[in-house]
Amino acid sequence: MKRYICSIIIGMVVILSIGTYYVKVASSASGLPKYNFKTLEGSDKELDPVIIHGSLEVNPIYEPLTIESNQSIYASERSYFENLSGIRDFQIERLIKEHRSFMRGRDSINSLYEDDDFLAYASVNEDFTKNGKMEAEFDIGLLEKKGEDETSFKIELPDHERIMNVVVRDVQLVHSKLQVLTMNDVNSNDEKQTIEVHLYTIDLANKKVLSDKTLLSETFTDPNQVDLEMPTDIVPSQPNNMVLISLIKGVNHEDGFKEKLKESKLLSYNYDTEKLETVKLPKKESLSPDMARGGYADGKKLYIVDTKSDKYHIKTFDLSSQKITNDMELDLTVNKKEQNFAAFKNGRVYFLSGSGRDQEGVLTSKPAQLLITDYKTGKTLYKGETVTNKKNGKNYGFNIESLEVK
């Protein structure tokens, strides 16, 4: 009897909690401004696949906000269960709908690989023992789409005792072997710090690690600093034979980090040739490693945003010939105080500018601008800017965090 009473009480608490949640939603969301894009040029149908994640910020308000298909929705307007799962990448949402069983608990886009026949996943589970040593293992999954045959297993990460942290950055399926590229923070003696790029080759049939190849290893001591970054992958889960890695070297000063431009460089690793090489950026085009690592890559080309002139330029750098093959001027004036975001899909360049901050770091209330351009012709298909339905909406700061295109 006590068990049933406890169950009833728990059920009532859950119902009351959800009810309270929706009451708070109705009261909090009703007073917030709605945002959408006002069309200045072109067809607003171009907005249908566009998703913008951001937040509304004005003391003491911080409210996550998404604009999708030109309709805005706040996190507080989403269902209780939607907010429990969080806002996911739209590619993750698609894979969950198509392969729900395989995708359960797997929500890192960098850990996924997908082609017409297979969907693969590789992540690293980490834990520290009581004596402070690292224990780590691979979580591996492979789905054969045609028959929905699923294989999942866990295997120990090689040499995990010397590793402090592992981040999976790319997964590829090459000749029936899973290639997992990671960035590792490694235990070093004394005050030294070491970061490494590793490539693990995993035999899916025999469920074992065939090799652990260290592609790059850098050791440094404070105030020197070494970081590793990667240009934004346009489609992270697609098959690619090449991955880009940006090596950043510099010194931490009292007034901030100062990069050693002559020592920083862009590297490429080719899965087919198994070669790590330095990418030669054209000096005549004044393309720096800083500009390159802020670019957008698809395994064959690197798209770089150039802000040196009055108008934004998208420069296409071919990775095989290591030459600029296209220089597109966008119909948007450069504002170096504002962030910019780009996406490349459907034969179009989607370019979003906004999220500016003043000298004190306070978010400005200027409208965000969106430009959609045909990649081949350079023709502007859409141009617009954010507007709000409330008179006081301009007093709010709209902080943009990411741009996606379905």
Wavefront OBJ file of the C-alpha trace (Angstrom):
o trace
v 0.000 0.000 0.000
v 2.835 2.389 0.918
v 4.394 1.690 -2.472
v 1.219 2.796 -4.291
v 0.921 5.933 -2.145
v 4.541 6.841 -2.975
v 3.847 6.325 -6.677
v 0.766 8.567 -6.499
v 2.712 11.292 -4.666
v 5.577 11.135 -7.182
v 3.068 11.355 -10.053
v 1.384 14.377 -8.493
v 4.755 16.096 -7.995
v 5.655 15.503 -11.649
v 2.288 16.856 -12.851
v 2.562 19.917 -10.600
v 6.156 20.534 -11.731
v 5.191 20.404 -15.409
v 2.137 22.587 -14.733
v 4.264 25.147 -12.908
v 6.714 25.056 -15.823
v 4.028 25.957 -18.363
v 2.667 28.749 -16.168
v 6.156 30.253 -15.999
v 6.514 29.801 -19.763
v 3.329 31.730 -20.475
v 4.299 34.606 -18.187
v 7.952 34.882 -19.238
v 7.603 34.523 -23.008
v 4.628 36.864 -23.394
v 6.657 39.982 -22.598
v 9.618 39.204 -24.853
v 10.020 40.624 -28.378
v 9.589 38.383 -31.403
v 12.255 38.547 -34.119
v 12.064 37.798 -37.817
v 13.705 39.003 -41.027
v 12.360 41.921 -43.009
v 12.998 41.323 -46.719
v 15.008 44.091 -48.389
v 15.699 42.239 -51.619
v 14.774 38.899 -53.183
v 12.283 36.210 -52.149
v 11.551 35.349 -48.511
v 11.139 31.694 -49.602
v 14.943 31.551 -49.436
v 14.563 31.740 -45.634
v 12.767 28.385 -45.366
v 15.881 26.251 -44.645
v 17.630 28.853 -42.447
v 18.070 28.202 -38.699
v 19.685 30.788 -36.405
v 20.483 30.023 -32.770
v 21.107 32.872 -30.370
v 19.943 34.526 -27.202
v 18.225 37.657 -25.982
v 20.443 39.501 -23.524
v 19.665 42.510 -21.370
v 20.264 42.597 -17.638
v 18.902 40.536 -15.914
v 17.330 38.666 -18.863
v 19.081 35.849 -20.709
v 16.769 33.831 -22.921
v 17.847 31.311 -25.626
v 16.159 32.076 -28.947
v 15.912 30.266 -32.299
v 14.781 31.751 -35.607
v 13.716 28.957 -37.953
v 11.995 29.462 -41.313
v 11.659 33.141 -40.320
v 9.724 32.343 -37.116
v 11.250 32.927 -33.681
v 10.742 30.751 -30.633
v 12.219 31.081 -27.139
v 13.434 28.158 -25.076
v 10.720 28.970 -22.522
v 8.100 28.426 -25.258
v 9.292 24.917 -26.041
v 7.781 21.907 -24.334
v 9.126 20.624 -21.044
v 10.498 17.502 -22.723
v 12.057 19.422 -25.638
v 14.047 21.500 -23.175
v 15.099 18.374 -21.278
v 16.798 17.052 -24.442
v 18.226 20.476 -25.311
v 18.603 22.159 -28.699
v 20.347 19.789 -31.080
v 22.051 20.218 -34.430
v 19.425 19.672 -37.161
v 21.563 16.866 -38.635
v 21.427 15.076 -35.278
v 17.646 15.563 -35.195
v 17.353 13.994 -38.661
v 19.473 10.987 -37.698
v 17.480 10.460 -34.498
v 14.238 10.376 -36.508
v 15.665 7.976 -39.082
v 17.668 5.698 -36.748
v 16.269 6.197 -33.258
v 17.635 2.989 -31.714
v 21.195 3.461 -32.983
v 21.278 7.184 -32.064
v 20.103 6.722 -28.479
v 22.546 8.664 -26.269
v 24.680 9.648 -29.280
v 24.463 13.365 -29.992
v 27.953 14.584 -30.950
v 28.093 15.493 -34.649
v 31.920 15.251 -34.729
v 31.669 11.627 -33.580
v 29.491 10.575 -36.519
v 30.168 9.300 -40.030
v 27.460 8.709 -42.643
v 27.401 7.521 -46.238
v 24.719 5.817 -48.354
v 25.308 2.423 -46.761
v 26.618 2.985 -43.230
v 26.233 5.165 -40.160
v 29.166 4.989 -37.739
v 29.848 6.505 -34.325
v 32.977 6.811 -32.192
v 33.311 8.673 -28.904
v 35.521 8.399 -25.816
v 34.178 7.781 -22.311
v 36.504 9.197 -19.655
v 36.681 8.767 -15.903
v 39.256 9.367 -13.167
v 40.043 6.741 -10.559
v 40.380 7.571 -6.857
v 44.145 7.904 -7.237
v 43.703 10.449 -10.029
v 44.558 8.215 -12.985
v 42.582 8.391 -16.202
v 40.460 5.501 -17.407
v 39.153 5.845 -20.949
v 37.432 3.656 -23.512
v 36.055 3.980 -27.026
v 32.293 3.743 -27.517
v 31.950 2.371 -31.063
v 28.834 1.823 -33.145
v 28.170 0.778 -36.750
v 24.799 0.592 -38.472
v 24.295 -1.062 -41.844
v 21.360 0.935 -43.174
v 19.914 -1.608 -45.613
v 19.307 -4.366 -43.105
v 19.359 -2.166 -39.974
v 22.089 -4.475 -38.630
v 23.718 -2.790 -35.666
v 27.085 -3.450 -34.022
v 28.109 -1.692 -30.800
v 31.064 -2.315 -28.516
v 33.498 -0.641 -26.140
v 37.283 -1.031 -26.186
v 40.017 0.409 -24.025
v 41.760 3.541 -25.285
v 45.463 2.744 -25.852
v 47.933 4.298 -23.410
v 45.079 6.014 -21.553
v 47.089 6.359 -18.324
v 49.099 9.275 -19.757
v 46.062 11.145 -21.103
v 44.211 13.918 -19.268
v 41.516 14.691 -21.830
v 40.407 13.400 -25.254
v 38.199 15.168 -27.819
v 37.018 13.359 -30.955
v 37.257 15.728 -33.930
v 36.653 13.514 -36.972
v 35.455 10.008 -37.842
v 35.892 8.318 -41.228
v 35.218 4.840 -42.571
v 38.140 3.848 -44.801
v 38.465 0.335 -46.311
v 36.087 -1.116 -43.674
v 38.243 0.341 -40.878
v 37.112 3.175 -38.630
v 39.539 6.112 -38.486
v 39.091 8.272 -35.368
v 40.969 11.580 -35.144
v 41.334 13.028 -31.643
v 43.001 15.932 -29.856
v 44.564 14.802 -26.576
v 45.848 16.674 -23.545
v 48.727 14.589 -22.190
v 50.339 14.333 -18.768
v 53.806 15.903 -18.799
v 56.568 16.143 -16.232
v 57.200 19.271 -14.153
v 55.466 22.381 -15.520
v 55.371 21.228 -19.130
v 52.143 20.839 -21.079
v 51.677 18.564 -24.084
v 48.939 18.423 -26.686
v 48.758 15.770 -29.388
v 46.732 14.814 -32.440
v 46.114 11.068 -32.641
v 44.664 8.859 -35.350
v 43.243 5.566 -34.092
v 42.463 2.808 -36.603
v 39.754 0.444 -35.350
v 39.038 -3.009 -36.769
v 35.237 -3.222 -36.644
v 35.075 -6.933 -37.491
v 37.437 -7.996 -34.690
v 36.546 -5.159 -32.298
v 40.062 -3.989 -31.574
v 42.374 -1.013 -32.052
v 44.799 -1.814 -34.857
v 47.008 1.246 -34.500
v 47.511 4.482 -32.569
v 49.366 7.004 -34.713
v 50.565 10.318 -33.264
v 50.209 12.852 -36.082
v 51.369 15.854 -34.077
v 52.862 16.474 -30.629
v 53.692 19.846 -29.085
v 55.211 20.415 -25.625
v 55.439 23.888 -24.094
v 55.813 25.745 -20.790
v 54.093 28.889 -19.560
v 54.022 31.694 -20.729
v 54.321 29.954 -24.098
v 51.071 28.537 -25.411
v 50.146 26.093 -28.163
v 46.566 25.522 -29.333
v 44.988 23.329 -31.967
v 41.883 24.368 -33.869
v 40.029 23.230 -36.967
v 38.116 25.241 -39.567
v 34.356 24.726 -39.395
v 33.368 21.531 -41.191
v 30.484 22.300 -43.549
v 29.041 18.774 -43.234
v 30.831 17.133 -40.278
v 29.487 13.608 -40.783
v 30.091 13.310 -44.532
v 32.901 11.192 -46.053
v 36.092 13.258 -46.444
v 39.571 12.168 -47.438
v 41.192 15.251 -45.937
v 41.023 17.063 -42.601
v 42.535 20.441 -41.697
v 44.284 21.271 -38.412
v 45.418 24.749 -37.391
v 48.528 24.922 -35.186
v 48.621 28.155 -33.168
v 51.746 29.220 -31.271
v 52.104 32.287 -29.104
v 52.909 33.822 -25.726
v 50.593 34.796 -22.880
v 51.300 38.396 -21.803
v 49.680 40.496 -19.106
v 47.627 42.249 -21.786
v 46.585 38.986 -23.449
v 47.725 36.356 -25.941
v 50.107 37.335 -28.746
v 50.401 34.902 -31.613
v 53.732 33.988 -33.222
v 52.538 34.285 -36.802
v 55.731 32.847 -38.318
v 55.393 29.671 -36.229
v 51.638 29.166 -36.624
v 50.506 27.150 -39.641
v 47.698 25.241 -41.298
v 48.163 21.471 -41.685
v 46.304 18.919 -43.764
v 46.049 15.185 -43.195
v 45.068 12.923 -46.099
v 43.423 9.638 -45.075
v 44.312 7.979 -48.393
v 48.009 8.909 -48.563
v 48.405 8.970 -44.739
v 50.454 12.179 -45.029
v 50.416 15.219 -42.756
v 51.540 18.285 -44.707
v 51.739 22.054 -44.291
v 49.229 23.944 -46.417
v 50.942 26.715 -48.374
v 48.680 29.744 -48.179
v 49.238 32.207 -51.070
v 51.205 35.249 -49.877
v 49.911 37.415 -52.731
v 46.391 36.951 -51.403
v 47.559 37.782 -47.859
v 45.825 34.730 -46.456
v 47.001 34.194 -42.886
v 46.657 31.053 -40.731
v 44.252 33.097 -38.579
v 41.943 33.692 -41.553
v 42.240 30.054 -42.633
v 41.279 28.561 -39.264
v 38.211 30.799 -39.229
v 37.158 29.355 -42.579
v 34.734 26.642 -43.661
v 35.996 23.341 -45.106
v 34.420 20.463 -47.040
v 37.458 18.191 -47.534
v 38.253 19.624 -50.970
v 37.934 23.369 -50.572
v 38.371 25.964 -47.843
v 36.045 28.958 -47.909
v 37.599 32.003 -46.240
v 35.858 35.212 -45.142
v 38.021 38.224 -46.071
v 37.265 41.527 -44.322
v 40.211 43.581 -45.576
v 38.134 45.698 -48.001
v 34.894 47.642 -47.518
v 32.774 44.669 -48.606
v 32.863 41.108 -47.299
v 34.583 38.654 -49.652
v 34.306 34.865 -49.759
v 37.524 33.389 -51.145
v 37.581 29.752 -52.271
v 40.903 28.003 -51.662
v 41.380 24.708 -53.493
v 43.224 22.283 -51.192
v 44.731 20.138 -53.967
v 46.185 22.968 -56.082
v 46.580 25.273 -53.013
v 45.322 28.233 -55.051
v 42.463 30.718 -54.826
v 39.897 29.612 -57.415
v 37.122 32.116 -56.669
v 36.780 35.542 -55.016
v 33.175 36.548 -54.436
v 32.281 40.047 -53.218
v 29.139 40.103 -51.070
v 26.665 42.936 -51.012
v 27.324 43.665 -47.330
v 29.509 46.356 -45.788
v 32.228 45.097 -43.456
v 31.828 45.835 -39.745
v 34.885 44.465 -37.926
v 33.205 44.895 -34.536
v 30.539 42.356 -35.456
v 30.715 38.600 -35.693
v 29.890 36.881 -38.964
v 28.666 33.394 -39.777
v 28.535 31.515 -43.077
v 26.974 28.331 -44.428
v 27.400 26.683 -47.830
v 24.545 24.560 -49.119
v 22.054 24.199 -51.956
v 24.484 25.983 -54.312
v 24.226 29.053 -52.121
v 26.328 31.061 -49.692
v 24.364 32.024 -46.571
v 26.095 34.910 -44.791
v 24.940 36.384 -41.481
v 26.442 39.470 -39.878
v 25.564 40.833 -36.453
v 26.027 40.218 -32.743
v 28.191 43.300 -32.317
v 29.571 44.541 -29.003
v 30.795 47.982 -27.979
v 34.170 48.819 -26.389
v 32.887 47.774 -22.955
v 31.784 44.417 -24.314
v 28.087 45.270 -24.059
v 25.929 43.722 -26.781
v 24.611 46.287 -29.233
v 21.026 46.322 -30.483
v 21.788 46.746 -34.198
v 19.775 44.487 -36.537
v 21.442 41.318 -37.806
v 21.812 41.177 -41.594
v 21.353 38.053 -43.710
v 22.520 37.688 -47.305
v 21.916 34.648 -49.530
v 23.963 34.518 -52.735
v 24.122 32.080 -55.652
v 27.585 30.558 -55.409
v 28.162 30.143 -59.159
v 26.793 33.456 -60.447
v 27.329 35.703 -57.407
v 23.724 36.928 -57.765
v 21.985 38.087 -54.576
v 18.950 35.867 -53.993
v 17.927 37.377 -50.661
v 18.861 40.258 -48.407
v 17.172 41.123 -45.135
v 17.587 42.314 -41.566
v 16.050 41.438 -38.216
v 13.058 43.394 -36.965
v 10.995 43.055 -33.799
v 7.287 43.239 -33.059
v 7.768 45.403 -29.947
v 8.640 49.083 -29.768
v 11.101 48.451 -26.949
v 12.623 45.453 -28.760
v 15.509 47.579 -29.982
v 16.625 47.995 -26.381
v 17.373 44.272 -26.195
v 20.625 42.713 -27.338
v 20.238 39.803 -29.771
v 23.351 37.638 -29.540
v 23.870 35.245 -32.480
v 25.564 31.941 -31.677
v 25.283 29.830 -34.841
v 23.837 29.587 -38.352
v 22.518 26.350 -39.844
v 20.882 25.483 -43.155
v 18.667 22.408 -43.600
l 1 2 3 4 5 6 7 8 9 10 11 12 13 14 15 16 17 18 19 20 21 22 23 24 25 26 27 28 29 30 31 32 33 34 35 36 37 38 39 40 41 42 43 44 45 46 47 48 49 50 51 52 53 54 55 56 57 58 59 60 61 62 63 64 65 66 67 68 69 70 71 72 73 74 75 76 77 78 79 80 81 82 83 84 85 86 87 88 89 90 91 92 93 94 95 96 97 98 99 100 101 102 103 104 105 106 107 108 109 110 111 112 113 114 115 116 117 118 119 120 121 122 123 124 125 126 127 128 129 130 131 132 133 134 135 136 137 138 139 140 141 142 143 144 145 146 147 148 149 150 151 152 153 154 155 156 157 158 159 160 161 162 163 164 165 166 167 168 169 170 171 172 173 174 175 176 177 178 179 180 181 182 183 184 185 186 187 188 189 190 191 192 193 194 195 196 197 198 199 200 201 202 203 204 205 206 207 208 209 210 211 212 213 214 215 216 217 218 219 220 221 222 223 224 225 226 227 228 229 230 231 232 233 234 235 236 237 238 239 240 241 242 243 244 245 246 247 248 249 250 251 252 253 254 255 256 257 258 259 260 261 262 263 264 265 266 267 268 269 270 271 272 273 274 275 276 277 278 279 280 281 282 283 284 285 286 287 288 289 290 291 292 293 294 295 296 297 298 299 300 301 302 303 304 305 306 307 308 309 310 311 312 313 314 315 316 317 318 319 320 321 322 323 324 325 326 327 328 329 330 331 332 333 334 335 336 337 338 339 340 341 342 343 344 345 346 347 348 349 350 351 352 353 354 355 356 357 358 359 360 361 362 363 364 365 366 367 368 369 370 371 372 373 374 375 376 377 378 379 380 381 382 383 384 385 386 387 388 389 390 391 392 393 394 395 396 397 398 399 400 401 402 403 404 405 406
